Amino acid sequence: MNALWGHLTGVLIVLMMASFVGIWIWVWNGRHKSKFDALARLPMEDEPIESEPRKNGRTRR
């Protein structure tokens, strides 16, 4: 392996780490809290699924 390969992998690792930290900061930003809280409550909602009409006129449940 030559030195260029080592430098390229080092730069790639730094870019991937910066991307990871950037996404982590974006997710933990306070303005997204309400959206993520709503998404977290979604599986616990007990609202029935609205029935959709089929081609033959019957409703699907």
PDB file of N, CA, C and O in Angstrom:
ATOM      1  N   MET A   1       0.847  -1.186   0.000  1.00  0.00           N
ATOM      2  CA  MET A   1       0.000   0.000   0.000  1.00  0.00           C
ATOM      3  C   MET A   1       0.890   1.246   0.000  1.00  0.00           C
ATOM      4  O   MET A   1       1.946   1.281   0.632  1.00  0.00           O
ATOM      5  N   ASN A   2       0.445   2.232  -0.705  1.00  0.00           N
ATOM      6  CA  ASN A   2       1.234   3.456  -0.734  1.00  0.00           C
ATOM      7  C   ASN A   2       0.615   4.505   0.204  1.00  0.00           C
ATOM      8  O   ASN A   2      -0.470   4.302   0.750  1.00  0.00           O
ATOM      9  N   ALA A   3       1.304   5.591   0.373  1.00  0.00           N
ATOM     10  CA  ALA A   3       0.883   6.633   1.314  1.00  0.00           C
ATOM     11  C   ALA A   3      -0.410   7.316   0.864  1.00  0.00           C
ATOM     12  O   ALA A   3      -1.195   7.764   1.699  1.00  0.00           O
ATOM     13  N   LEU A   4      -0.632   7.399  -0.435  1.00  0.00           N
ATOM     14  CA  LEU A   4      -1.852   8.041  -0.930  1.00  0.00           C
ATOM     15  C   LEU A   4      -3.094   7.291  -0.444  1.00  0.00           C
ATOM     16  O   LEU A   4      -4.083   7.914  -0.059  1.00  0.00           O
ATOM     17  N   TRP A   5      -3.046   5.964  -0.460  1.00  0.00           N
ATOM     18  CA  TRP A   5      -4.185   5.173   0.009  1.00  0.00           C
ATOM     19  C   TRP A   5      -4.473   5.461   1.486  1.00  0.00           C
ATOM     20  O   TRP A   5      -5.637   5.568   1.872  1.00  0.00           O
ATOM     21  N   GLY A   6      -3.461   5.586   2.295  1.00  0.00           N
ATOM     22  CA  GLY A   6      -3.631   5.894   3.711  1.00  0.00           C
ATOM     23  C   GLY A   6      -4.256   7.260   3.918  1.00  0.00           C
ATOM     24  O   GLY A   6      -5.112   7.419   4.788  1.00  0.00           O
ATOM     25  N   HIS A   7      -3.850   8.240   3.143  1.00  0.00           N
ATOM     26  CA  HIS A   7      -4.434   9.583   3.251  1.00  0.00           C
ATOM     27  C   HIS A   7      -5.898   9.581   2.803  1.00  0.00           C
ATOM     28  O   HIS A   7      -6.737  10.224   3.434  1.00  0.00           O
ATOM     29  N   LEU A   8      -6.208   8.868   1.723  1.00  0.00           N
ATOM     30  CA  LEU A   8      -7.585   8.809   1.236  1.00  0.00           C
ATOM     31  C   LEU A   8      -8.514   8.136   2.248  1.00  0.00           C
ATOM     32  O   LEU A   8      -9.630   8.603   2.476  1.00  0.00           O
ATOM     33  N   THR A   9      -8.059   7.058   2.842  1.00  0.00           N
ATOM     34  CA  THR A   9      -8.903   6.402   3.846  1.00  0.00           C
ATOM     35  C   THR A   9      -9.063   7.286   5.073  1.00  0.00           C
ATOM     36  O   THR A   9     -10.132   7.296   5.685  1.00  0.00           O
ATOM     37  N   GLY A  10      -8.030   8.024   5.446  1.00  0.00           N
ATOM     38  CA  GLY A  10      -8.134   8.943   6.577  1.00  0.00           C
ATOM     39  C   GLY A  10      -9.146  10.042   6.315  1.00  0.00           C
ATOM     40  O   GLY A  10      -9.949  10.372   7.187  1.00  0.00           O
ATOM     41  N   VAL A  11      -9.112  10.609   5.117  1.00  0.00           N
ATOM     42  CA  VAL A  11     -10.072  11.655   4.750  1.00  0.00           C
ATOM     43  C   VAL A  11     -11.482  11.086   4.718  1.00  0.00           C
ATOM     44  O   VAL A  11     -12.419  11.744   5.169  1.00  0.00           O
ATOM     45  N   LEU A  12     -11.649   9.891   4.200  1.00  0.00           N
ATOM     46  CA  LEU A  12     -12.961   9.259   4.138  1.00  0.00           C
ATOM     47  C   LEU A  12     -13.515   9.019   5.552  1.00  0.00           C
ATOM     48  O   LEU A  12     -14.699   9.252   5.798  1.00  0.00           O
ATOM     49  N   ILE A  13     -12.685   8.567   6.458  1.00  0.00           N
ATOM     50  CA  ILE A  13     -13.134   8.334   7.830  1.00  0.00           C
ATOM     51  C   ILE A  13     -13.541   9.643   8.488  1.00  0.00           C
ATOM     52  O   ILE A  13     -14.551   9.689   9.190  1.00  0.00           O
ATOM     53  N   VAL A  14     -12.784  10.697   8.277  1.00  0.00           N
ATOM     54  CA  VAL A  14     -13.132  12.004   8.854  1.00  0.00           C
ATOM     55  C   VAL A  14     -14.452  12.503   8.276  1.00  0.00           C
ATOM     56  O   VAL A  14     -15.278  13.038   9.016  1.00  0.00           O
ATOM     57  N   LEU A  15     -14.670  12.340   6.974  1.00  0.00           N
ATOM     58  CA  LEU A  15     -15.936  12.761   6.363  1.00  0.00           C
ATOM     59  C   LEU A  15     -17.107  11.951   6.898  1.00  0.00           C
ATOM     60  O   LEU A  15     -18.169  12.512   7.168  1.00  0.00           O
ATOM     61  N   MET A  16     -16.936  10.657   7.052  1.00  0.00           N
ATOM     62  CA  MET A  16     -18.016   9.830   7.590  1.00  0.00           C
ATOM     63  C   MET A  16     -18.317  10.202   9.039  1.00  0.00           C
ATOM     64  O   MET A  16     -19.482  10.240   9.435  1.00  0.00           O
ATOM     65  N   MET A  17     -17.288  10.475   9.833  1.00  0.00           N
ATOM     66  CA  MET A  17     -17.502  10.868  11.218  1.00  0.00           C
ATOM     67  C   MET A  17     -18.203  12.223  11.301  1.00  0.00           C
ATOM     68  O   MET A  17     -19.087  12.416  12.136  1.00  0.00           O
ATOM     69  N   ALA A  18     -17.813  13.155  10.442  1.00  0.00           N
ATOM     70  CA  ALA A  18     -18.466  14.459  10.423  1.00  0.00           C
ATOM     71  C   ALA A  18     -19.926  14.332   9.999  1.00  0.00           C
ATOM     72  O   ALA A  18     -20.788  15.027  10.537  1.00  0.00           O
ATOM     73  N   SER A  19     -20.211  13.454   9.042  1.00  0.00           N
ATOM     74  CA  SER A  19     -21.598  13.221   8.633  1.00  0.00           C
ATOM     75  C   SER A  19     -22.405  12.632   9.780  1.00  0.00           C
ATOM     76  O   SER A  19     -23.541  13.045  10.015  1.00  0.00           O
ATOM     77  N   PHE A  20     -21.834  11.678  10.492  1.00  0.00           N
ATOM     78  CA  PHE A  20     -22.521  11.066  11.615  1.00  0.00           C
ATOM     79  C   PHE A  20     -22.826  12.098  12.698  1.00  0.00           C
ATOM     80  O   PHE A  20     -23.946  12.147  13.206  1.00  0.00           O
ATOM     81  N   VAL A  21     -21.862  12.905  13.047  1.00  0.00           N
ATOM     82  CA  VAL A  21     -22.065  13.929  14.075  1.00  0.00           C
ATOM     83  C   VAL A  21     -23.080  14.966  13.595  1.00  0.00           C
ATOM     84  O   VAL A  21     -23.909  15.420  14.384  1.00  0.00           O
ATOM     85  N   GLY A  22     -23.031  15.345  12.330  1.00  0.00           N
ATOM     86  CA  GLY A  22     -23.989  16.303  11.783  1.00  0.00           C
ATOM     87  C   GLY A  22     -25.411  15.779  11.827  1.00  0.00           C
ATOM     88  O   GLY A  22     -26.328  16.513  12.198  1.00  0.00           O
ATOM     89  N   ILE A  23     -25.610  14.524  11.457  1.00  0.00           N
ATOM     90  CA  ILE A  23     -26.948  13.927  11.513  1.00  0.00           C
ATOM     91  C   ILE A  23     -27.408  13.825  12.967  1.00  0.00           C
ATOM     92  O   ILE A  23     -28.573  14.082  13.268  1.00  0.00           O
ATOM     93  N   TRP A  24     -26.504  13.453  13.864  1.00  0.00           N
ATOM     94  CA  TRP A  24     -26.836  13.340  15.281  1.00  0.00           C
ATOM     95  C   TRP A  24     -27.284  14.693  15.846  1.00  0.00           C
ATOM     96  O   TRP A  24     -28.259  14.762  16.595  1.00  0.00           O
ATOM     97  N   ILE A  25     -26.582  15.749  15.493  1.00  0.00           N
ATOM     98  CA  ILE A  25     -26.960  17.093  15.956  1.00  0.00           C
ATOM     99  C   ILE A  25     -28.303  17.492  15.360  1.00  0.00           C
ATOM    100  O   ILE A  25     -29.133  18.073  16.061  1.00  0.00           O
ATOM    101  N   TRP A  26     -28.537  17.196  14.087  1.00  0.00           N
ATOM    102  CA  TRP A  26     -29.801  17.544  13.443  1.00  0.00           C
ATOM    103  C   TRP A  26     -30.977  16.834  14.119  1.00  0.00           C
ATOM    104  O   TRP A  26     -32.028  17.434  14.345  1.00  0.00           O
ATOM    105  N   VAL A  27     -30.787  15.548  14.440  1.00  0.00           N
ATOM    106  CA  VAL A  27     -31.868  14.774  15.055  1.00  0.00           C
ATOM    107  C   VAL A  27     -32.173  15.296  16.456  1.00  0.00           C
ATOM    108  O   VAL A  27     -33.340  15.398  16.832  1.00  0.00           O
ATOM    109  N   TRP A  28     -31.154  15.625  17.225  1.00  0.00           N
ATOM    110  CA  TRP A  28     -31.358  16.062  18.601  1.00  0.00           C
ATOM    111  C   TRP A  28     -31.663  17.547  18.704  1.00  0.00           C
ATOM    112  O   TRP A  28     -31.724  18.079  19.813  1.00  0.00           O
ATOM    113  N   ASN A  29     -31.854  18.226  17.597  1.00  0.00           N
ATOM    114  CA  ASN A  29     -32.219  19.634  17.600  1.00  0.00           C
ATOM    115  C   ASN A  29     -33.615  19.783  18.210  1.00  0.00           C
ATOM    116  O   ASN A  29     -34.491  18.962  17.936  1.00  0.00           O
ATOM    117  N   GLY A  30     -33.835  20.790  19.011  1.00  0.00           N
ATOM    118  CA  GLY A  30     -35.084  20.962  19.735  1.00  0.00           C
ATOM    119  C   GLY A  30     -36.300  21.174  18.856  1.00  0.00           C
ATOM    120  O   GLY A  30     -37.409  20.829  19.265  1.00  0.00           O
ATOM    121  N   ARG A  31     -36.137  21.721  17.679  1.00  0.00           N
ATOM    122  CA  ARG A  31     -37.306  22.001  16.848  1.00  0.00           C
ATOM    123  C   ARG A  31     -37.926  20.746  16.243  1.00  0.00           C
ATOM    124  O   ARG A  31     -39.041  20.807  15.724  1.00  0.00           O
ATOM    125  N   HIS A  32     -37.234  19.613  16.295  1.00  0.00           N
ATOM    126  CA  HIS A  32     -37.763  18.360  15.776  1.00  0.00           C
ATOM    127  C   HIS A  32     -38.457  17.538  16.853  1.00  0.00           C
ATOM    128  O   HIS A  32     -39.024  16.489  16.547  1.00  0.00           O
ATOM    129  N   LYS A  33     -38.428  17.981  18.096  1.00  0.00           N
ATOM    130  CA  LYS A  33     -38.955  17.200  19.206  1.00  0.00           C
ATOM    131  C   LYS A  33     -40.436  16.875  19.046  1.00  0.00           C
ATOM    132  O   LYS A  33     -40.839  15.734  19.271  1.00  0.00           O
ATOM    133  N   SER A  34     -41.245  17.839  18.666  1.00  0.00           N
ATOM    134  CA  SER A  34     -42.680  17.580  18.545  1.00  0.00           C
ATOM    135  C   SER A  34     -42.972  16.556  17.447  1.00  0.00           C
ATOM    136  O   SER A  34     -43.851  15.709  17.604  1.00  0.00           O
ATOM    137  N   LYS A  35     -42.249  16.634  16.356  1.00  0.00           N
ATOM    138  CA  LYS A  35     -42.455  15.684  15.260  1.00  0.00           C
ATOM    139  C   LYS A  35     -42.064  14.273  15.680  1.00  0.00           C
ATOM    140  O   LYS A  35     -42.795  13.324  15.400  1.00  0.00           O
ATOM    141  N   PHE A  36     -40.922  14.121  16.347  1.00  0.00           N
ATOM    142  CA  PHE A  36     -40.477  12.810  16.781  1.00  0.00           C
ATOM    143  C   PHE A  36     -41.366  12.256  17.891  1.00  0.00           C
ATOM    144  O   PHE A  36     -41.582  11.046  17.958  1.00  0.00           O
ATOM    145  N   ASP A  37     -41.884  13.118  18.758  1.00  0.00           N
ATOM    146  CA  ASP A  37     -42.809  12.658  19.791  1.00  0.00           C
ATOM    147  C   ASP A  37     -44.091  12.126  19.155  1.00  0.00           C
ATOM    148  O   ASP A  37     -44.621  11.102  19.587  1.00  0.00           O
ATOM    149  N   ALA A  38     -44.587  12.814  18.140  1.00  0.00           N
ATOM    150  CA  ALA A  38     -45.794  12.343  17.447  1.00  0.00           C
ATOM    151  C   ALA A  38     -45.535  11.004  16.749  1.00  0.00           C
ATOM    152  O   ALA A  38     -46.389  10.118  16.765  1.00  0.00           O
ATOM    153  N   LEU A  39     -44.378  10.861  16.147  1.00  0.00           N
ATOM    154  CA  LEU A  39     -44.042   9.598  15.490  1.00  0.00           C
ATOM    155  C   LEU A  39     -43.866   8.473  16.505  1.00  0.00           C
ATOM    156  O   LEU A  39     -44.185   7.322  16.206  1.00  0.00           O
ATOM    157  N   ALA A  40     -43.367   8.785  17.694  1.00  0.00           N
ATOM    158  CA  ALA A  40     -43.182   7.766  18.718  1.00  0.00           C
ATOM    159  C   ALA A  40     -44.520   7.283  19.273  1.00  0.00           C
ATOM    160  O   ALA A  40     -44.643   6.123  19.667  1.00  0.00           O
ATOM    161  N   ARG A  41     -45.521   8.159  19.307  1.00  0.00           N
ATOM    162  CA  ARG A  41     -46.841   7.776  19.809  1.00  0.00           C
ATOM    163  C   ARG A  41     -47.677   7.051  18.760  1.00  0.00           C
ATOM    164  O   ARG A  41     -48.704   6.467  19.105  1.00  0.00           O
ATOM    165  N   LEU A  42     -47.282   7.069  17.524  1.00  0.00           N
ATOM    166  CA  LEU A  42     -48.066   6.502  16.434  1.00  0.00           C
ATOM    167  C   LEU A  42     -48.443   5.027  16.645  1.00  0.00           C
ATOM    168  O   LEU A  42     -49.598   4.678  16.403  1.00  0.00           O
ATOM    169  N   PRO A  43     -47.541   4.148  17.080  1.00  0.00           N
ATOM    170  CA  PRO A  43     -47.945   2.752  17.268  1.00  0.00           C
ATOM    171  C   PRO A  43     -48.963   2.549  18.386  1.00  0.00           C
ATOM    172  O   PRO A  43     -49.654   1.531  18.400  1.00  0.00           O
ATOM    173  N   MET A  44     -49.074   3.485  19.317  1.00  0.00           N
ATOM    174  CA  MET A  44     -49.984   3.324  20.438  1.00  0.00           C
ATOM    175  C   MET A  44     -51.391   3.851  20.168  1.00  0.00           C
ATOM    176  O   MET A  44     -52.278   3.681  21.004  1.00  0.00           O
ATOM    177  N   GLU A  45     -51.608   4.474  19.045  1.00  0.00           N
ATOM    178  CA  GLU A  45     -52.921   5.033  18.746  1.00  0.00           C
ATOM    179  C   GLU A  45     -53.896   3.900  18.403  1.00  0.00           C
ATOM    180  O   GLU A  45     -53.555   2.964  17.681  1.00  0.00           O
ATOM    181  N   ASP A  46     -55.115   4.010  18.939  1.00  0.00           N
ATOM    182  CA  ASP A  46     -56.111   2.967  18.754  1.00  0.00           C
ATOM    183  C   ASP A  46     -57.205   3.356  17.779  1.00  0.00           C
ATOM    184  O   ASP A  46     -58.288   2.771  17.809  1.00  0.00           O
ATOM    185  N   GLU A  47     -56.959   4.304  16.938  1.00  0.00           N
ATOM    186  CA  GLU A  47     -57.970   4.717  15.977  1.00  0.00           C
ATOM    187  C   GLU A  47     -58.142   3.625  14.924  1.00  0.00           C
ATOM    188  O   GLU A  47     -57.153   3.072  14.443  1.00  0.00           O
ATOM    189  N   PRO A  48     -59.377   3.313  14.562  1.00  0.00           N
ATOM    190  CA  PRO A  48     -59.583   2.274  13.540  1.00  0.00           C
ATOM    191  C   PRO A  48     -59.123   2.764  12.158  1.00  0.00           C
ATOM    192  O   PRO A  48     -59.135   3.957  11.857  1.00  0.00           O
ATOM    193  N   ILE A  49     -58.729   1.816  11.356  1.00  0.00           N
ATOM    194  CA  ILE A  49     -58.326   2.131   9.984  1.00  0.00           C
ATOM    195  C   ILE A  49     -59.580   2.368   9.165  1.00  0.00           C
ATOM    196  O   ILE A  49     -60.526   1.582   9.222  1.00  0.00           O
ATOM    197  N   GLU A  50     -59.588   3.450   8.405  1.00  0.00           N
ATOM    198  CA  GLU A  50     -60.751   3.737   7.564  1.00  0.00           C
ATOM    199  C   GLU A  50     -60.842   2.686   6.469  1.00  0.00           C
ATOM    200  O   GLU A  50     -59.839   2.318   5.858  1.00  0.00           O
ATOM    201  N   SER A  51     -62.046   2.214   6.232  1.00  0.00           N
ATOM    202  CA  SER A  51     -62.224   1.201   5.205  1.00  0.00           C
ATOM    203  C   SER A  51     -62.198   1.852   3.828  1.00  0.00           C
ATOM    204  O   SER A  51     -62.724   2.945   3.622  1.00  0.00           O
ATOM    205  N   GLU A  52     -61.572   1.151   2.902  1.00  0.00           N
ATOM    206  CA  GLU A  52     -61.438   1.651   1.541  1.00  0.00           C
ATOM    207  C   GLU A  52     -62.367   0.857   0.632  1.00  0.00           C
ATOM    208  O   GLU A  52     -62.420  -0.369   0.731  1.00  0.00           O
ATOM    209  N   PRO A  53     -63.091   1.521  -0.240  1.00  0.00           N
ATOM    210  CA  PRO A  53     -63.972   0.771  -1.145  1.00  0.00           C
ATOM    211  C   PRO A  53     -63.164  -0.018  -2.172  1.00  0.00           C
ATOM    212  O   PRO A  53     -62.137   0.441  -2.672  1.00  0.00           O
ATOM    213  N   ARG A  54     -63.653  -1.205  -2.468  1.00  0.00           N
ATOM    214  CA  ARG A  54     -63.023  -2.031  -3.491  1.00  0.00           C
ATOM    215  C   ARG A  54     -63.740  -1.831  -4.814  1.00  0.00           C
ATOM    216  O   ARG A  54     -64.733  -1.108  -4.896  1.00  0.00           O
ATOM    217  N   LYS A  55     -63.233  -2.468  -5.828  1.00  0.00           N
ATOM    218  CA  LYS A  55     -63.845  -2.343  -7.148  1.00  0.00           C
ATOM    219  C   LYS A  55     -65.230  -2.971  -7.196  1.00  0.00           C
ATOM    220  O   LYS A  55     -66.096  -2.491  -7.927  1.00  0.00           O
ATOM    221  N   ASN A  56     -65.454  -4.029  -6.435  1.00  0.00           N
ATOM    222  CA  ASN A  56     -66.733  -4.716  -6.478  1.00  0.00           C
ATOM    223  C   ASN A  56     -67.758  -4.094  -5.532  1.00  0.00           C
ATOM    224  O   ASN A  56     -68.860  -4.627  -5.400  1.00  0.00           O
ATOM    225  N   GLY A  57     -67.435  -3.001  -4.882  1.00  0.00           N
ATOM    226  CA  GLY A  57     -68.380  -2.296  -4.039  1.00  0.00           C
ATOM    227  C   GLY A  57     -68.292  -2.642  -2.575  1.00  0.00           C
ATOM    228  O   GLY A  57     -68.875  -1.944  -1.745  1.00  0.00           O
ATOM    229  N   ARG A  58     -67.579  -3.701  -2.230  1.00  0.00           N
ATOM    230  CA  ARG A  58     -67.430  -4.072  -0.838  1.00  0.00           C
ATOM    231  C   ARG A  58     -66.310  -3.239  -0.210  1.00  0.00           C
ATOM    232  O   ARG A  58     -65.437  -2.715  -0.902  1.00  0.00           O
ATOM    233  N   THR A  59     -66.362  -3.136   1.101  1.00  0.00           N
ATOM    234  CA  THR A  59     -65.310  -2.387   1.795  1.00  0.00           C
ATOM    235  C   THR A  59     -64.258  -3.351   2.304  1.00  0.00           C
ATOM    236  O   THR A  59     -64.557  -4.482   2.685  1.00  0.00           O
ATOM    237  N   ARG A  60     -63.033  -2.887   2.302  1.00  0.00           N
ATOM    238  CA  ARG A  60     -61.919  -3.685   2.786  1.00  0.00           C
ATOM    239  C   ARG A  60     -61.620  -3.267   4.213  1.00  0.00           C
ATOM    240  O   ARG A  60     -61.604  -2.075   4.522  1.00  0.00           O
ATOM    241  N   ARG A  61     -61.384  -4.228   5.076  1.00  0.00           N
ATOM    242  CA  ARG A  61     -61.072  -3.930   6.473  1.00  0.00           C
ATOM    243  C   ARG A  61     -59.703  -4.395   6.822  1.00  0.00           C
ATOM    244  O   ARG A  61     -59.266  -4.228   7.961  1.00  0.00           O
TER     245      ARG A  61
END
